[in-house]
Amino acid sequence: MFTKNSRIGIIGSGAMGSGIAQVAATASHSVIVYDNNQNSLAKAENNLKTSLQKLVEKQKISQNKQSEILSNINFVSSLSELSNCDLVIEAIVENLLVKKNVFSEIEKLVKDTCVLATNTSSLSVTSIGAACTNANRVIGIHFFNPATLMPLVEIIPGVATSLNITTACKNLIDSWGKVTVIAKDTPGFIVNRVARPFYSEALRIYEEGIANMPTIDWAMKEVAGFKMGPFELMDLIGHDVNYIVTETVWTQFYFDPKFKPSISQKRLLEAGFLGKKTGRGFYDYTENSIKEEPTKNADIAKTIVKRILFMLINEAADTLYLNIASKEDIDLAMTKGVNYPKGLLRWADELGIDLIVKELTALKDFYEEDRYRISPLLKQHFIMKKNFY
């Protein structure tokens, strides 16, 4: 369905749209980036030139390749310029109504064979596709930020998406040098669903006064081996993004207590303390700010790591139990999409299913909250003395 000559359209010239455009152009496709904001287009074009120049200086690409990539991308302010594209990827604001309006409009402009994709991180692909007359060509192609560096791409067929379109999109994105996983169209897909406890359980531990934020971050980095601690990562992502994804997943799962957002994080959002980009989030990034120190206690660290890691494993197991994705794709998604030190299901095998079930049972018995319910698949493996691999 797609070839090297396939034309790629991108709707949205923000960081994500520009990044996807660069990836496609690097793979030698002709790319058209649309935005209705001329300032955003100019900024995107300048940022692209700066980014490519840095790659040349670092000898990651040649000057000829730089020129080729730049010549492959055309920035436009008229949606009709996308009419001859073979694939259009929408990368705009995470608002279902806005996305549906865009898909309804673009469908009228493009040819019948054009595939329409959304880069949504947590909204329903099926719902977006329902805005189109021909929903079988609508699919989710979810890149991770920054798209030029992060290897993972989630491919999410909606209920109406044709199988041949799913296969063609997977093959195309694979040819761009990305690592693809297939996910069922459920809230958060794989990564944004499975990763929720990394944030929510850390917040719960902090709110209970078990440990301060630097201690929780230290434990997850130094003891568990994660690249960043949960509070550092939330501040880096931005609470306007991280909190909204949590709230979206929670709402779309009919207010399942497992995904319940944190009041502490909501208050930061309300205050406009969005993280690093505003100079303040969970941490204060302003000059001369006083940094709180972690309590480097082995017992506290063990408690923190067990709670967060075992809740992550529980969610990964539930994702497999509900056939959202294969065990291989779940583990691949978490290592390639959010840089986890190990695939969670393989990690579960190493730690021992019996230990995980025992600890989760203790949490459930103590708190008597549905948030700590154990995945039926973990229970099955415990009873049958089975591993995931």
N, C-alpha and C positions, 0 to 999 in steps of 0.2 A: 504493500500500500504506500509506504514512504520510501523515498530514495534520497540520495545526496542532493538532488535537484529540488526536493520538496521545499516549498516556501513556508516559513514559519512566521506567524503573526503573534505579537505580544500586546495585550491590553494592560496598560499601566507602566509608567516609567520610573517607579520607585525603586528602592534597593533590590527588591525581589524580581521585579519585571526586567530591570536592566541586567541583573545577574544571569537570569535565564537566557536573555538575548545574547549575552556574551558567550555562554556555553554553546548555544546553537550555532552562532556565527563562527566560533572556533572549530566546530565540526563541519565547517564549509557550507552551511545553509545560508540562503538569502533570508534575511530577517527584517521585518517591519515592526517598529515599536510605536504604538499609538498612545497618545495621552491628549486630553482636551485642555491641558494646562501648558502653555508655551514655556513658562519659566521652568517647570518640571522637566520638560523635554531638553531644554538647554543645559540644565544642571546634570541630567543623566548623560548627555553626550560628553560634557566636560569631564565628568567622573570616569566615564569609560576610557577616554583618552589618557587620563592620569593613571588609571589602573593598568592599562596596557603598557604605558611607558615604564612603569615600575617593573613590570614583568620582563621587559627588554633589558633594563638596567641590571636585573638579577640574573640575566641570561636564561630565563625560563622559556622565552620565545624569541624568535629572530625579528629583525625589523621588517622583513618581508611578510612574516606571519602577522605582525602588528597591522601592517597596511592592508593585508587581506581581510582581517577581522573587521577593521573599520569600514572597508568598502562593502562588506557583507551586510552592514546594518544601516537602515534608513529610519530616521525619526520623523513621524508624521502627526498632524493634528486633526486629520479627517479620517473617521472610521471607515469610510468607503475605500480607503487605500488598502484595506485588508481583504478586499473582495476576491483576489486571486490566490489566497493562501490555501495550503493543504492542511495545515494545523494552526489553530489559534488557541493560545494559552492566556487565560485571564488571570491577572495578578493585581487585583485592586482591594479595596477595603473589605474586611470580614463582616459584611452585612448581606444577609440573604436576599432582601428585597432589591438592593442595588445590583447584586450579581444577577438575579433573575431578569431584571430589566435590561441589563447589558446583553445577556444571552438571547433574549427575545429579539433585540435589535440587530445583533450581529448575524443571527441565523438568516435574516431577510437579505443580507448583503452578500454572504459567501456562497460558493457553489455547493451543490448537494453532496459532493464527496468530501467536503472539508470537515475535519474532526474538530469539535469544540471541547476544550479542556479548561478546568478550573484548578487553580493552585491553592484552593481553600485548605486550611489546616484542620478544620473541625466541623464545617457545615456539611449538610447533606448534599451529596452529589446528585442523588435522585431528585431531590427537591429543586435544585438548580436546573436539572435537565427537563423537569416538568414545564418549565417556561417555554420550551421549544416544541415546535410541531413534530420534529424528528428527534426524539430523545435518545434514540439508539446510537447516535454519534457523539453523545455527551459523556465525558469521563473525567475523573479526578487525576491530575498529575501533580503531586505535592512535592515540591523541592524544599530543601531546608536552607536556612540563612546562615552564611552567605552561599548562594547557589553555585558560585564559581569554585568554592572550596569543599563544601559538604558533599560527600559521595552519594548519600542516600536519596532516592526518589520513591515515594509511595505511589503506586498505580491503583486507583480505586474505581472500578466499574460501578455505575449506578444499577438499579434494578432493571432498567430498560437498555443498558449498554450492550451492544453486540459483542460477541466473543472475539470476532476477528479484529475489531477495533481495539479491544484490550490487548490482544497479542501484538498487533502492529505498533501500538504505543510503547509497550514494554520493549520490543525489539529496537525501536527508534531511540529511546532514551538509553538503552544499553549501548547502542552504537556511539552515543555521545560520551562514553566513558564513565557513566554513572552506574551505581549499584541499585537495582530495582527490586522492590518487594510488592506482592499483590495483597491488598487488604479489602475486606468486605466493607461496604458503605455503612459504617456505624460511627457514632460520635467519637471524634479523636483519632479514628483509624487505628494504627498500631501505636506509633510513638507517643502521640499526645494523650492517648488513653493510658498506656502502660506506665508512662512517666509521672502521672499525677501524684502517686504517693511519695515520690522523691521530694516534692514540694510540700504536700499537705501533711505528711507525717512529721517532717522537720518543723513545720509551723506548730503542729500540735505539741511536740516535745518542748518547743520554746515557750508556748503559751502556758503549759503546765508548770513551767519553772524548773524543769529537769536539767536544762543546760542553756547557756546563752548562745547567741547566734555564732560568734567566732568558734566556740567549742564544737558546735554541731558541724560547722563547715570543716574545721580541723579534723574531726573524727571521720567524716566521709571522704576526705582527701588522703590523709595520712594512714588511716587504718583500713578503710574500704578500697582505696585506690582510685576513686573518681577524680577526674581532671579538675573539677570545681565543686565547691560546696553548694548546697541548695540555695542559701541566701545570697551568695555571690552570683549564682547563676540567674536567680530571679531578678536581681538588680541589673544584670547585664542584658537580659531579654527585655526588661521593662515591664512594670506592673500593668501598664495599659494593654500589654499583649498577654502576659502570663496569667494574670487574674481573669481576663476576659475569656481565655481558652478554658480555664478551670470552670468558670461559671457556665459557659456554653455546654461543655461536656456534662456537667451536673444537671442542667436544665433539660438537655436532650435525653438524658437517662431517667427522666421523670423524677428528678430530685433524689436519686439514689444517695444514701448517706456516705457511701464510699468516696464520692467525688465532691462532697460538700466543701465550698470555698471557705476561706479564713477571713474572719472579721478584721484581724490585724492587717492583712494584705489589702483588704478593701479600704480601710482607713487611709493607708498610704496613697492609694489611687485617688481617693476623694481629696486628699491634701495636695495632690499634684506632685508628690514625691515618687517619681516614676522609676528611680534607679540611677544608674550611672549617667544617663543622658541629661538628667536634670540636676545632677550634683548631689542628690540625696534620695535614698530609698531605705532599705533596712540599715544600710551603712551611710555614713556621712562622707562624701567624696570631696568636700571643700578643703581648701588649703588650711593647714594648721589644725585640722579637726583631730580630736583625741580618739585614738583607736582602742577599743576594748580588747583585752587579751583573752585567748582561749584558756580553759582549764584543762591541762593535758593529763587527764586522769584515765588510766586504762579501763577501769570498771565503768565509768560514765561513757567512755567511747564505745565499749562493747554493747551497752544498752542502746545507744543511739544507732549504731550500725545495724544491730539485729532488727530493731523496729522498722527502720526505713527499708533496708534490704529485703527483709522477709515480706513486707507489704508490697514491694515491687515485684518480687517473685510470685506472690499470690495473684497479682493483677495480670502478670504474664501468663500464668496458668489458666486463669479465667478467660483470657483472650483466646488461648488455644482451645479450651473447653467449648467455647461458643462459636468455634470455626471462623473466627475473624481472619486468621492467617495460619500458615503452617508453622510448626515449631522452629524450623530453620529460618523462615522469614521474620519471625518475632525476634529471635536472637540477633539476626543480621541487622534488623531495623534499629535495635537498641545500641549495638556497637558502632554502626556506621552513621546513624542519624543523630545520636546524642553522646557518642564517644564513651559509652559505658565500658568499664574494664573487661567485662566478660558478658556473653549472652546470659540472660537471667535464668533460662531453663537449664542450660548446661551448668551454671553456677549452683543451681538447686541440687543437681545430681552430686556435685562435689561436696556440698555442705551436708547433704543427707536430708531426704524428704521427711524423715521421722522427727529430726530436730526442728525443722521449719513448722511442721504441723503442731508440735508440742508448744512452741513459743507463740504461735498465732492463737492456739486454743487458750493459752493463759491470758492473752490480751482480751480475747472475746469474753472470757469468764469474768475478768476483772472489770472491764468497762461496760459490759452488757449492752454494747452498741452494735448495730448492724454493719457499721463501717468495718468491723474486724471479722466479718464472716469469712470462713475459709472456702476457697474454690472447691467445688465437688471433685474436680480433677486431681487436686492435691490430695484430697481425702482418699480417692480411689487408688492413687499411687501408693499412699501410705498403707492402706489395707492390703493391697496386693503385693507390697514390697517391690514396686516397679520404679524404674528411673524414666526420665523423659527421653534419654538417648540410650 
